[in-house]
Amino acid sequence: MLVRFGNEQKGEISTMFLKSLMFGHAKGKTVSNALIETLCEKDYELPLKQLAALGCDGPNVNKTIYPHVYECLTLY
């Protein structure tokens, strides 16, 4: 899982590796829940309200994950 963010300390856009998430043949909700849980982990605590975009490796994955992630973000 990679995160790209505006790094105010460096005055640039930075990319940071958070961790690997292994799924095999997982359903979209499983993947989106894992993404949200990772972003909310104590070590990361990323501001989900400032999430600007998601990127995935396949269009069919995007059709399921995007709506579920954005639905979860409305709860924060």
C-alpha positions in Angstrom: 0.0 0.0 0.0 1.5 3.3 -1.1 0.4 6.7 0.1 1.1 9.9 -1.8 0.6 13.1 0.2 1.6 16.8 0.4 4.6 16.9 2.7 4.6 20.3 4.4 8.0 19.8 6.0 9.7 19.2 2.6 7.4 21.4 0.6 6.7 18.6 -1.9 4.5 15.7 -2.8 5.9 12.5 -1.1 5.2 8.8 -1.6 5.5 6.5 1.3 5.1 2.7 1.5 2.8 1.7 4.4 2.6 -2.1 4.2 1.8 -5.1 2.0 -1.8 -6.3 2.0 -2.2 -9.9 0.6 -5.7 -11.0 -0.6 -5.6 -13.6 -3.3 -9.1 -13.7 -4.6 -10.8 -11.3 -2.2 -14.2 -9.6 -2.6 -14.2 -5.8 -3.0 -15.6 -5.1 0.4 -12.8 -7.1 2.0 -10.2 -5.1 0.2 -11.8 -1.7 0.9 -12.2 -2.6 4.6 -8.6 -3.6 4.8 -7.6 -0.2 3.2 -9.7 1.8 5.6 -8.4 -0.2 8.6 -4.8 0.3 7.5 -5.2 4.0 7.1 -6.8 4.2 10.6 -4.1 2.1 12.3 -2.5 3.8 15.3 0.9 4.0 13.7 -0.5 5.8 10.6 -3.6 7.7 11.7 -3.9 9.4 8.3 -6.6 12.1 7.9 -9.2 10.3 5.9 -11.2 13.5 5.4 -8.3 14.7 3.2 -8.2 11.6 1.0 -8.1 12.9 -2.5 -7.9 9.8 -4.7 -7.5 6.0 -4.7 -5.6 4.0 -7.3 -6.0 0.3 -8.0 -4.7 -2.1 -10.6 -7.9 -3.1 -12.4 -11.1 -1.3 -13.5 -13.4 -4.1 -12.1 -11.8 -3.8 -8.7 -12.4 0.0 -8.8 -16.1 -0.4 -9.4 -16.5 -2.2 -6.1 -13.8 -0.6 -3.9 -14.3 3.1 -4.7 -18.0 3.3 -3.6 -17.5 1.3 -0.4 -14.4 3.4 0.6 -16.2 6.7 0.0 -19.2 5.4 1.8 -17.0 4.6 4.8 -15.4 8.0 4.6 -18.7 9.7 5.2 -18.7 8.1 8.7 -15.5 10.0 9.7 
